[in-house]
């Protein structure tokens, strides 16, 4: 699947004024992650377990 074929979205917590946003495109086997400011750059592909660990870590840092 190419980057153009993926359905990318940003969190509802993201605004147009922030510069620290990511976009994600989940598929059954991989969660694709990219920088929302420069969508032409390469993206990361994480397995479900790695994505879960990333989200848990990010949430813990926000507290």
MODELLER restraints for C-alpha pairs under 7 A, 6 or more apart:
rsr = mdl.restraints
at = mdl.atoms
rsr.add(forms.Gaussian(group=physical.xy_distance, feature=features.Distance(at['CA:6:A'], at['CA:25:A']), mean=5.94, stdev=0.5))
rsr.add(forms.Gaussian(group=physical.xy_distance, feature=features.Distance(at['CA:7:A'], at['CA:25:A']), mean=5.36, stdev=0.5))
rsr.add(forms.Gaussian(group=physical.xy_distance, feature=features.Distance(at['CA:8:A'], at['CA:23:A']), mean=5.96, stdev=0.5))
rsr.add(forms.Gaussian(group=physical.xy_distance, feature=features.Distance(at['CA:8:A'], at['CA:24:A']), mean=5.36, stdev=0.5))
rsr.add(forms.Gaussian(group=physical.xy_distance, feature=features.Distance(at['CA:8:A'], at['CA:25:A']), mean=4.50, stdev=0.5))
rsr.add(forms.Gaussian(group=physical.xy_distance, feature=features.Distance(at['CA:9:A'], at['CA:23:A']), mean=5.20, stdev=0.5))
rsr.add(forms.Gaussian(group=physical.xy_distance, feature=features.Distance(at['CA:9:A'], at['CA:24:A']), mean=5.55, stdev=0.5))
rsr.add(forms.Gaussian(group=physical.xy_distance, feature=features.Distance(at['CA:9:A'], at['CA:25:A']), mean=6.50, stdev=0.5))
rsr.add(forms.Gaussian(group=physical.xy_distance, feature=features.Distance(at['CA:10:A'], at['CA:22:A']), mean=6.41, stdev=0.5))
rsr.add(forms.Gaussian(group=physical.xy_distance, feature=features.Distance(at['CA:10:A'], at['CA:23:A']), mean=4.64, stdev=0.5))
rsr.add(forms.Gaussian(group=physical.xy_distance, feature=features.Distance(at['CA:10:A'], at['CA:24:A']), mean=6.54, stdev=0.5))
rsr.add(forms.Gaussian(group=physical.xy_distance, feature=features.Distance(at['CA:14:A'], at['CA:21:A']), mean=6.45, stdev=0.5))
rsr.add(forms.Gaussian(group=physical.xy_distance, feature=features.Distance(at['CA:21:A'], at['CA:35:A']), mean=6.52, stdev=0.5))
rsr.add(forms.Gaussian(group=physical.xy_distance, feature=features.Distance(at['CA:21:A'], at['CA:36:A']), mean=5.70, stdev=0.5))
rsr.add(forms.Gaussian(group=physical.xy_distance, feature=features.Distance(at['CA:22:A'], at['CA:33:A']), mean=6.65, stdev=0.5))
rsr.add(forms.Gaussian(group=physical.xy_distance, feature=features.Distance(at['CA:22:A'], at['CA:34:A']), mean=5.58, stdev=0.5))
rsr.add(forms.Gaussian(group=physical.xy_distance, feature=features.Distance(at['CA:22:A'], at['CA:35:A']), mean=4.73, stdev=0.5))
rsr.add(forms.Gaussian(group=physical.xy_distance, feature=features.Distance(at['CA:22:A'], at['CA:36:A']), mean=5.00, stdev=0.5))
rsr.add(forms.Gaussian(group=physical.xy_distance, feature=features.Distance(at['CA:23:A'], at['CA:33:A']), mean=5.75, stdev=0.5))
rsr.add(forms.Gaussian(group=physical.xy_distance, feature=features.Distance(at['CA:23:A'], at['CA:34:A']), mean=5.36, stdev=0.5))
rsr.add(forms.Gaussian(group=physical.xy_distance, feature=features.Distance(at['CA:23:A'], at['CA:35:A']), mean=6.29, stdev=0.5))
rsr.add(forms.Gaussian(group=physical.xy_distance, feature=features.Distance(at['CA:23:A'], at['CA:36:A']), mean=5.56, stdev=0.5))
rsr.add(forms.Gaussian(group=physical.xy_distance, feature=features.Distance(at['CA:24:A'], at['CA:31:A']), mean=6.68, stdev=0.5))
rsr.add(forms.Gaussian(group=physical.xy_distance, feature=features.Distance(at['CA:24:A'], at['CA:32:A']), mean=5.45, stdev=0.5))
rsr.add(forms.Gaussian(group=physical.xy_distance, feature=features.Distance(at['CA:24:A'], at['CA:33:A']), mean=4.60, stdev=0.5))
rsr.add(forms.Gaussian(group=physical.xy_distance, feature=features.Distance(at['CA:24:A'], at['CA:34:A']), mean=6.55, stdev=0.5))
rsr.add(forms.Gaussian(group=physical.xy_distance, feature=features.Distance(at['CA:25:A'], at['CA:31:A']), mean=5.88, stdev=0.5))
rsr.add(forms.Gaussian(group=physical.xy_distance, feature=features.Distance(at['CA:25:A'], at['CA:32:A']), mean=5.01, stdev=0.5))
rsr.add(forms.Gaussian(group=physical.xy_distance, feature=features.Distance(at['CA:25:A'], at['CA:33:A']), mean=6.63, stdev=0.5))
rsr.add(forms.Gaussian(group=physical.xy_distance, feature=features.Distance(at['CA:26:A'], at['CA:32:A']), mean=6.01, stdev=0.5))
rsr.add(forms.Gaussian(group=physical.xy_distance, feature=features.Distance(at['CA:29:A'], at['CA:47:A']), mean=6.32, stdev=0.5))
rsr.add(forms.Gaussian(group=physical.xy_distance, feature=features.Distance(at['CA:29:A'], at['CA:48:A']), mean=6.95, stdev=0.5))
rsr.add(forms.Gaussian(group=physical.xy_distance, feature=features.Distance(at['CA:30:A'], at['CA:45:A']), mean=5.90, stdev=0.5))
rsr.add(forms.Gaussian(group=physical.xy_distance, feature=features.Distance(at['CA:30:A'], at['CA:46:A']), mean=5.44, stdev=0.5))
rsr.add(forms.Gaussian(group=physical.xy_distance, feature=features.Distance(at['CA:30:A'], at['CA:47:A']), mean=4.88, stdev=0.5))
rsr.add(forms.Gaussian(group=physical.xy_distance, feature=features.Distance(at['CA:30:A'], at['CA:48:A']), mean=6.44, stdev=0.5))
rsr.add(forms.Gaussian(group=physical.xy_distance, feature=features.Distance(at['CA:31:A'], at['CA:45:A']), mean=5.67, stdev=0.5))
rsr.add(forms.Gaussian(group=physical.xy_distance, feature=features.Distance(at['CA:31:A'], at['CA:46:A']), mean=5.14, stdev=0.5))
rsr.add(forms.Gaussian(group=physical.xy_distance, feature=features.Distance(at['CA:31:A'], at['CA:47:A']), mean=6.26, stdev=0.5))
rsr.add(forms.Gaussian(group=physical.xy_distance, feature=features.Distance(at['CA:31:A'], at['CA:48:A']), mean=6.82, stdev=0.5))
rsr.add(forms.Gaussian(group=physical.xy_distance, feature=features.Distance(at['CA:31:A'], at['CA:51:A']), mean=6.85, stdev=0.5))
rsr.add(forms.Gaussian(group=physical.xy_distance, feature=features.Distance(at['CA:32:A'], at['CA:43:A']), mean=6.56, stdev=0.5))
rsr.add(forms.Gaussian(group=physical.xy_distance, feature=features.Distance(at['CA:32:A'], at['CA:44:A']), mean=5.57, stdev=0.5))
rsr.add(forms.Gaussian(group=physical.xy_distance, feature=features.Distance(at['CA:32:A'], at['CA:45:A']), mean=4.44, stdev=0.5))
rsr.add(forms.Gaussian(group=physical.xy_distance, feature=features.Distance(at['CA:32:A'], at['CA:46:A']), mean=6.29, stdev=0.5))
rsr.add(forms.Gaussian(group=physical.xy_distance, feature=features.Distance(at['CA:33:A'], at['CA:43:A']), mean=5.54, stdev=0.5))
rsr.add(forms.Gaussian(group=physical.xy_distance, feature=features.Distance(at['CA:33:A'], at['CA:44:A']), mean=5.10, stdev=0.5))
rsr.add(forms.Gaussian(group=physical.xy_distance, feature=features.Distance(at['CA:33:A'], at['CA:45:A']), mean=6.36, stdev=0.5))
rsr.add(forms.Gaussian(group=physical.xy_distance, feature=features.Distance(at['CA:34:A'], at['CA:43:A']), mean=4.60, stdev=0.5))
rsr.add(forms.Gaussian(group=physical.xy_distance, feature=features.Distance(at['CA:34:A'], at['CA:44:A']), mean=6.45, stdev=0.5))
